[in-house]
């Protein structure tokens, strides 16, 4: 009998192990019974397959229903179990803390002070926190920028702006940050400037090669797929669309007048841990939910503000230490040896709380800087005090503008450098000198204020100035007009609208020829630099001139003719009008002898030239110095540009500008080396040469150094930056 025709029996028809019974039973069954048995098995098999299909379909339907319900839920998906929204990575395990730099978690167990309490439950100690993975490092370094492959955007539209402003109210506190709103169908979209989000809400901007997509870290895990927000360029700002992010973070957005009001879910500060590390010290702030935070770096103190409340008991642990009573004076022979208690390796903390806002003040030890970042699961704010606090990154901020920050090695030193690499050939991009008051050359202001006044997208402080009198000391030429002339054959940078730049030493020669045949040299034009001789001031200086030295003689020239002459009197006492159709000459020291050749009615003719001569063909010029690199070679000679020896040997924070082999412009701020002071002029030249500079010029430095982008300083806290007179501005829109 063939296998197909052989009768089959069910296992349940005969006892287990009774083979003979099975065979006998099979012989006794009729063909009708066998056929019925086969039909029964076919029916059961069909029913089983249908049951499985229905079961799978029911599971899929349930999953879709759950996903739909989650999408429509207005509660915060960034809290608790919903941390995977907006391309957010799965939460980290409790033992994982992704720090922003490589291998910076010490294996040394922390020494807890009396301020600290033991962590409860299974909360990891500081020393148990895992170090960062190589993948996490790549997100924060220049070698492997993130978001290199497409990630779905939250929104990417070309909006017609309905409302906009420059102030954001976050839980009642007012901060400066540009924002805008626009309509898309029936919904309203909201965006805030990217640097404003970074500095006022605690969002860290991660590296990206796509200017339209900005990955961020905010209580999320950057080692996996990061949060990605759509970007929009608008005038001087780059906006990030936070519409979907705000819903999922539980934020409420409203507009009141010119302010965008953001209300977040109140958070609670649960605990503070503190411990030493091999590179410095670490403070961990435990929170019950993600919350906005911001940092203010004030040289010797870091101020971290969180929108969270803290228990009084927690604040009592971190009160300011009481003042020590003064010891009565003793005679030297009566002083007994007193054991000196070694200083703690941990910084002093103070915790203050008011109106659901907690402020943590951290004393910054010498040689350390503050670095703050957030992590999820559990939600924490991590505060590190370390000598190498710069977060390395590379962000394509806009077409032709790359924001970079990294450590550059020079010998045994590591220098933190923050710079913009700009392609001046990109359409609609332009550069202009800017200064604190467009109406006059007198005055100084914070770089942030000056850049916003001129509506510049980016800026860096530029030329030198007299800090007391607030007057320029170097070349400022804008659109072919000299607002301040060059001095002392110092270095300058010149450029035109086609993206051509020239860097070199510059001097300006002016000669006043009279109708009587005299030729009088004019030493300085619209300058705060004072020297005996003749100086000239035009309406570009401002509406008036106030004498800078005693007993000057003022000569008024209109339509190439001397129209008046008078004494200037005491320095700074009186202001004299500058002719709108001419200029004012001031005769100082032995230059007053020229007054006899400049009587009223004398016809004069002015001659002007530059050295090198081709500088005169550039409509835009900014001067500073000294010249650092020319034709790839270091040409530093501070004495040739009449800088003092003290200035030449000084180690300080530096601002600089350079051109590269690819035709781009580097606009850089170089800060103090790790564990030491800022670079010397020679080191600055070497650093720029190493970074690819063909030609490079030093700008004013020290406390004046500041690099501005999109509404904020990139390289330092505004609390540590001084007021400056002038700057180089970068514009992405039609000039104001």
C-alpha positions, 0 to 999 in steps of 0.5 A, a space after each residue: 500500500 502506498 504511503 498516501 493510501 495507508 490509513 492513519 490513526 490519531 495518537 489518542 485512539 490507542 494506549 501509549 506504547 501499545 503498537 499491536 493495539 494500534 495495528 489491530 485498531 487500524 485493521 478494524 476501521 472501515 474506509 468511511 471512518 478513515 475518510 471522516 477522520 481525514 476530513 476532521 483533521 483538515 477542518 482542525 488545521 484550517 481552524 488553527 491557521 485562521 485562529 493564528 491569523 486573527 490573533 496576529 491581526 488583533 495584536 497589530 490593531 492593538 499596537 496601532 491603537 496604542 500608538 495613535 493614543 500616544 500621539 494624541 496625548 498632550 502630556 510630556 513624552 520626554 518624561 518617564 516612559 515616553 522618552 523616544 519621541 521626536 527621534 529621541 533615543 531609548 533611555 540609558 540604564 541607570 549606570 550610564 552617564 554619557 559625558 561630553 568628552 572622552 574618559 573623564 570619569 574617574 575610577 577613584 571613589 568620591 570623598 563625600 563631605 558633610 554637605 552630602 548624603 549617601 545615595 538611597 536605593 540603587 542610585 549609582 554613586 559618582 564613582 560608579 558612573 560609566 565612562 562615555 562610549 566611542 560613539 558618544 564621543 563622535 557626536 561631540 567631536 569634529 571628526 565624526 559630526 552627527 546627523 550624517 544620514 537622513 533623520 525625519 524632521 519635526 518640520 521643514 517649511 518656508 514660513 510666512 512669519 506672523 509674529 516675532 520678537 526678541 524676548 522669551 518669558 520662561 516661567 515668569 523670568 525674562 530672557 533675550 532670545 529671538 523667536 517667531 511664529 507662523 501658520 501651517 494649515 490650522 496649526 501655529 508653529 513656534 521657533 526660537 533662535 538656536 543659541 538662545 535655546 542653548 544658553 537659556 533652556 539648556 539645549 546642547 547643540 550637537 555636531 551636524 553637517 546639515 544646516 537644515 537639521 540640528 541634533 540636540 541633547 536635552 535630557 536625552 541620550 546622544 549615543 543613539 539617534 539624537 533629537 533633531 529639530 528643523 532649522 530656519 534662517 531668518 535675518 540675523 538668526 537661525 531658528 529651531 522649530 520647537 512646536 512638537 518638542 514643546 508639546 511632548 516636553 509638556 511646555 505651554 506656549 503663548 504670546 503676550 505682546 512681543 514676548 513668547 511665554 513658555 510655561 513648563 511642568 514644575 520639577 523638583 530637585 531631589 538630591 545633590 551629590 558631589 565628589 572629586 575626580 582625577 581631572 577636577 570635581 563633579 556635582 550631580 543634580 538629581 531631578 524628578 523630571 526634565 526641566 529648563 536650565 541655564 549657566 552663567 560663568 562669572 570667572 570665579 563663580 558658576 551660577 546654574 539656575 533650574 526651573 525646579 523647587 528644592 526642599 528646605 533640608 536640601 538647601 540647609 546642607 548647602 548654605 554659605 559657610 559662616 564667616 570666621 571670627 578674627 583672631 586677636 593679634 599676638 606677639 611673634 614669640 607668643 605664636 604657637 604652632 597651629 595645625 593647618 587644615 588642608 583645603 577640600 578638593 571639592 568646590 563650595 556650593 550654595 543652593 538658593 530657592 525662590 518661586 519654583 526656581 533653584 539657583 546653585 552657586 559653585 565656586 570655581 577653583 583656579 585653573 578650572 572651568 565649568 561644564 554642564 550637561 543633562 542626562 536621562 534615566 534618572 534625569 540629572 544635571 551634571 556639573 563638572 569643574 575641569 581644566 578642559 571644559 570646552 565641548 568640541 563640535 562642528 556645526 554647519 550653521 548656515 550655507 557657507 558658515 561653519 561653527 567649530 570649536 576644538 582643542 588645538 595642540 601646540 607643543 605641550 599645550 592644548 588651546 581651546 579655539 572657537 571659530 567660524 569658517 566662512 565662505 565669503 563667496 556664498 550668495 547674499 553674504 557680506 562683511 562690514 565694520 560695525 561700532 557701538 554708536 552709528 552716529 559717532 565714533 565716541 563710545 563703547 558697548 558689549 559686542 552682543 549689543 553692537 551686533 544686534 544693533 546692526 542686525 549682524 548674524 555674526 561678529 568678532 571684536 576687531 580694532 583697538 580703542 582708548 578705553 577711557 575716552 572710548 575712541 578708536 585707535 586704528 583703521 575703520 573704513 566702510 563703503 569707501 568712507 574713513 570713519 577712523 584712519 590707520 595708525 603707526 603702520 599697523 596690520 589691517 584687513 581689507 575686502 570687497 564685495 567679490 570676496 577678495 581679502 587682503 591682509 598686510 600693514 597699512 598706512 595712510 598719507 594725507 597732505 594739505 596744499 594751500 593756495 599760498 604754496 604750502 604743503 602741510 602733512 596731516 598725520 591722523 584722520 578721525 583718530 583717538 591717537 594723539 600726537 603733536 601735528 595736524 589731525 583731521 576730523 570729518 562728519 564720519 567722526 560724528 557731529 562734533 569734536 571735543 579737544 583731546 589735548 589742551 590749547 589746540 587750535 581748531 581750523 574749520 574748512 568748508 568747500 575747500 576753503 578755511 572758514 574759521 579758526 579758534 582755540 580749543 581750550 581745555 581738554 574735554 571741556 567743549 564740543 565744536 561742530 564739524 562742518 557737514 560740507 567739509 572737515 575740522 583740522 586740529 593743530 596740536 603742540 608744535 603743529 599750532 605753527 601751521 595756523 599762520 598758513 591757514 587763515 580765513 579765506 585760504 583755499 586748500 586742496 587735500 591729497 590722500 594715498 595709502 601704502 601699499 597703494 592697492 589698499 585704497 581700492 578696497 571699500 572695507 578696511 579694519 585695522 588692529 595688529 600686529 600682522 601674524 602670517 603672510 603668504 603662509 610664513 610667520 611675519 610677526 614684528 610687533 616693534 615694527 608696528 610700534 607695540 610696546 614690549 609689555 604688549 608683545 610679551 603678554 600672554 592673553 586671550 586672543 581674537 584673530 582673523 585669517 584667510 585659508 587656501 580654500 578661499 574661506 575666512 577664519 574668525 577665531 577666539 583663542 582662550 587660555 591653554 589647559 591649566 595655564 594662560 592664554 597664547 602669546 602673539 608668537 603662539 597665536 601665529 603658530 596656532 593659526 598657521 597650523 589651522 591652515 592660515 595663509 594670511 592672519 591678523 591679530 585683533 584686540 584681545 584679553 577681556 575684549 575678545 568675543 565671538 558672536 553668532 545668532 544672538 549670543 557669544 559663543 566663546 565666553 559668558 557675557 559677564 566676563 566680556 568687556 565693552 568694545 568699540 568696533 567689530 567685524 560684522 557678518 550679514 546674511 540679509 540685505 544690509 540695514 
